[in-house]
Amino acid sequence: MLKDADEFRIAHAPSVIDQVVEAMVLANYPVQRQGDCELLIDIPGEISRYTFYVCWWPEQNCFMQTAMIDLVMDEENAQFYKLLSLVNSQLLYGHFDLDPDHGTLMFRQTQVVPHDTSLAKELVDLFIQEAIDYCEQYFASFLLVLRDGRDAEQALIDGSKAVDGLA
């Protein structure tokens, strides 16, 4: 009997994307629905604003997010790619990448959400906050390479100092 009740609750739970919309609206973040399972969300950080593309794949129970960061690489930059590699090697999950069409820096990650989506809103809130934390942590380092022409290792050190100074 309990199994039937659990199956009913799961089958009639609000969709993950609806839960995300609700959470973002409550947080006063502008949300644009792009389809049944896709959203664009504008979220301010301490250092920059981030545009999140959020997608829910119900068949795989996967939540994918891409945080677009307001930094663009206009021309090939070996130090930028070196910094990208150094930063990505430090991350526990997700990765930084470049949008191939626009050269915009972005952070991407995909997470599996349990079949029981009752915790989905809390998990998605956590995933988004962790993505913002990574973006904020490394923003200054990427900026130092792109705008000031610093080498990757020094930018990583100086960027960390800059972020520590904000805390």
C-alpha positions as CSV (number, residue, x, y, z in Angstrom):
1,M,0.0,0.0,0.0
2,L,2.8,2.4,0.9
3,K,4.4,1.8,-2.5
4,D,1.1,2.9,-4.2
5,A,0.9,6.0,-2.1
6,D,4.6,6.9,-3.0
7,E,3.9,6.3,-6.7
8,F,0.8,8.5,-6.6
9,R,2.7,11.3,-4.8
10,I,5.6,11.1,-7.3
11,A,3.2,11.0,-10.3
12,H,1.3,14.1,-9.0
13,A,4.2,16.2,-7.7
14,P,4.8,19.5,-9.4
15,S,7.3,19.3,-12.2
16,V,10.9,20.1,-11.4
17,I,10.9,23.1,-13.7
18,D,7.7,24.4,-12.1
19,Q,9.4,24.1,-8.7
20,V,12.5,26.0,-10.0
21,V,10.2,28.8,-11.4
22,E,8.5,29.1,-8.1
23,A,11.8,29.3,-6.2
24,M,13.2,31.9,-8.6
25,V,10.1,34.0,-8.5
26,L,10.1,34.0,-4.7
27,A,13.7,35.1,-4.8
28,N,12.7,38.0,-7.2
29,Y,14.9,36.7,-10.1
30,P,13.5,37.4,-13.6
31,V,12.6,34.1,-15.2
32,Q,11.7,33.4,-18.9
33,R,10.3,30.0,-19.7
34,Q,11.8,28.7,-23.0
35,G,9.6,25.6,-23.2
36,D,8.2,22.9,-21.0
37,C,11.6,22.0,-19.6
38,E,13.8,25.0,-20.1
39,L,14.3,28.4,-18.4
40,L,16.4,31.5,-18.6
41,I,17.1,33.1,-15.2
42,D,18.9,36.4,-14.5
43,I,20.7,36.1,-11.2
44,P,22.9,38.8,-9.6
45,G,26.1,37.8,-7.8
46,E,28.4,39.8,-5.6
47,I,30.8,40.5,-8.5
48,S,28.7,40.1,-11.7
49,R,25.3,39.1,-13.0
50,Y,24.8,35.6,-14.4
51,T,22.3,34.4,-17.0
52,F,21.4,30.8,-16.3
53,Y,20.1,28.5,-18.9
54,V,18.3,25.7,-17.0
55,C,17.1,22.5,-18.5
56,W,15.3,19.5,-17.0
57,W,15.4,16.1,-18.7
58,P,12.6,14.1,-17.0
59,E,13.5,10.8,-18.8
60,Q,17.0,10.9,-17.3
61,N,16.1,12.8,-14.1
62,C,18.9,15.2,-15.0
63,F,19.1,18.9,-14.3
64,M,21.5,20.8,-16.5
65,Q,22.5,24.4,-16.0
66,T,24.8,26.8,-17.8
67,A,25.7,30.1,-16.2
68,M,26.7,32.6,-18.8
69,I,29.4,35.0,-17.4
70,D,29.8,38.5,-18.6
71,L,33.3,37.9,-20.0
72,V,34.1,37.4,-23.6
73,M,37.3,36.2,-25.2
74,D,37.6,38.2,-28.5
75,E,40.7,36.5,-29.8
76,E,42.7,33.4,-29.2
77,N,44.5,33.6,-25.9
78,A,46.8,30.8,-24.8
79,Q,46.9,32.0,-21.2
80,F,43.1,32.0,-21.0
81,Y,43.0,28.3,-22.1
82,K,45.8,27.5,-19.6
83,L,43.8,29.2,-16.8
84,L,40.6,27.4,-17.9
85,S,42.5,24.1,-17.5
86,L,44.0,25.1,-14.1
87,V,40.6,26.2,-12.8
88,N,38.8,23.1,-14.1
89,S,41.3,20.8,-12.5
90,Q,40.4,22.4,-9.1
91,L,36.6,21.9,-9.4
92,L,34.8,19.1,-7.7
93,Y,32.0,19.1,-10.2
94,G,31.0,21.1,-13.3
95,H,33.4,22.9,-15.6
96,F,34.1,26.3,-17.2
97,D,34.0,26.5,-21.0
98,L,33.6,28.9,-23.8
99,D,30.4,29.4,-25.8
100,P,31.6,28.4,-29.3
101,D,29.4,30.9,-31.0
102,H,30.2,34.0,-29.0
103,G,33.3,33.4,-27.0
104,T,31.4,34.0,-23.7
105,L,32.8,32.3,-20.6
106,M,30.3,29.9,-19.0
107,F,30.1,27.4,-16.2
108,R,28.2,24.1,-16.9
109,Q,27.1,21.2,-14.8
110,T,24.6,18.4,-14.9
111,Q,23.2,16.7,-11.9
112,V,21.0,13.7,-11.4
113,V,17.9,14.4,-9.2
114,P,16.3,11.5,-7.4
115,H,13.1,10.0,-8.9
116,D,11.2,11.4,-5.9
117,T,11.3,15.0,-7.0
118,S,10.0,16.4,-3.7
119,L,13.5,17.6,-2.9
120,A,14.1,18.9,-6.4
121,K,13.5,22.6,-5.6
122,E,16.0,22.5,-2.7
123,L,18.6,20.5,-4.8
124,V,18.3,22.9,-7.7
125,D,18.6,25.9,-5.4
126,L,21.8,24.3,-4.1
127,F,23.1,23.6,-7.6
128,I,22.5,27.2,-8.7
129,Q,24.1,28.7,-5.6
130,E,27.1,26.4,-5.9
131,A,27.5,27.5,-9.6
132,I,27.4,31.1,-8.6
133,D,30.0,30.5,-5.9
134,Y,32.4,28.9,-8.5
135,C,31.7,31.8,-10.9
136,E,32.4,34.4,-8.2
137,Q,35.5,32.5,-7.0
138,Y,37.2,32.6,-10.4
139,F,35.7,35.7,-12.1
140,A,38.7,37.9,-11.1
141,S,41.2,35.4,-12.4
142,F,39.6,35.2,-15.8
143,L,39.2,39.0,-15.9
144,L,43.0,39.5,-15.1
145,V,43.9,37.2,-18.1
146,L,41.3,38.7,-20.5
147,R,41.6,42.4,-19.7
148,D,45.1,42.8,-18.2
149,G,47.0,40.1,-20.1
150,R,48.3,38.4,-17.0
151,D,49.7,34.9,-17.2
152,A,47.4,32.1,-16.0
153,E,49.3,31.1,-12.8
154,Q,49.6,34.7,-11.6
155,A,46.0,35.5,-12.5
156,L,44.9,32.5,-10.4
157,I,46.9,33.7,-7.4
158,D,45.9,37.4,-7.8
159,G,42.3,36.6,-8.5
160,S,42.1,34.6,-5.3
161,K,43.5,37.5,-3.4
162,A,41.0,39.9,-4.9
163,V,38.1,37.6,-4.0
164,D,39.4,37.2,-0.5
165,G,39.6,41.0,-0.2
166,L,35.9,41.2,-0.9
167,A,35.0,38.7,1.8
